[in-house]
Amino acid sequence: MISEQQLMQLVVDAALEEQAIDLTVLDVFEKTIIADYFVICSGRNLVQIHSIADHVEQRLQEQGVSLLRRDGYQQGTWVVLDYGSTILHIFRQEEREHYKLEDLWADARKVPIENP
């Protein structure tokens, strides 16, 4: 069984392997009951956004981690992969600037990212 922190790091590593842009991790454990971590990143275009999402799903599945929910994949402007304690948000840059998730959760602690 992997810990919440290990799960978050698996998501981060897999997203970075696909060249995710401007990756940020927010510790939202004390702010909401829906997750412990939000991993937020951007892709340059629909192809890269799909590539990041597909790669994260594949890498976590290889580790025995099941995806609970995927949303926004068809549109490809904001894809959400829900792994329970960690939720990955993959944005097209325009949507990321519009929704400003980091500002919405500004009081959450930013987690230093360990590069793979």
N, C-alpha and C positions, 0 to 999 in steps of 0.2 A: 504494500500500500504506500502510495507516495503522499507526501505532505502537501498542504496548500501552497507553500512557498516553492516546493519542487515543481508542482504543476505549473505555477506561474512562470518559473524559469524555463520549463519545456516549451511553453507557448512563446515566450520571448525569443528563445534560441531558434525555434522553427521559423518565426516571422523574419528574424534577421538573416537567416539562411537564404531567404527569397528577397533580400534587399529592401525590406520594409523601411520606409522613410520616417524620420522624426519620431521614433518609438519612445513612448512614455509609459511608465507604470505608476498607477495610483493605488495606494493602500486605502481602501474604502471600508475596511472591516468595522470601524467604529462609526461610520456614517450611514450605512444602509444594511439591511438584512439580505439583500439579493446576491451579494458577492463579497469576497475578501479583497480581490484585486480587479482593477480595470487595466487592461493593456490596450493602449491606443496608438495606432500608427496610420500611415498614409501609403497609398500606392500611386504611381504616376498616371495610371489609366486602368480601364476595365480589365485588360489582360493581366496586368501585374496584381491587381486586387484579387482576381480569381486565383492567380498563381499562389499568392500568399495564403489565402483561405484553404485551397486544396492541399498545399504543403503542410500547413499546421494540422489539418485533419488527419493526413496520412501519417505524419510523425507521431502524433499522439495516439493514434490507433495502434501503431507499432509498439507503443509502450503500454498498451492495454487500457488506455483512457478513452472512454466513450463520450462522444459529443451529445449533449443534452438537447441542443436546439441550434439551428442555423437560420438566420433571417437576412433578407436583403440581397441574397446572392444573385438573383436574376437581374435586378436593377444594377448592381455592381457599384453603387455610389457610396453605400454604407453597409458593409457586411458585418454581422454580429455572429460570433461563435461563442456559445455558452457552454462552459465546462463546469458549471456549478460555482465553485469558489473563485474561478477566474473567468472573466468575460473579455473576449478579444473584440475590439472595434477596429475595423479596417475601413478607412475613409478615402474617398477621392478628395484631393486638397480643398476644392471649393466647398464641399459639404462640411469638412472639418472646420474650416473657417466660419461657416455659417452657424453650425450647431455649438461650437466652442465648448465641448465636453470638459476640457481641462479647466475652463473658467467656471462652469457649473459646479464642479467638484474641487474648487480652488482650495478649500480648507482640508482636503485629503493630503496625506503625506506622500511626496514623490519618492519612489523607491529607486535607489541607484541600480543601474542595469549592469549585469555582468555579461560581457561579450563572450560568445561561445569559443 
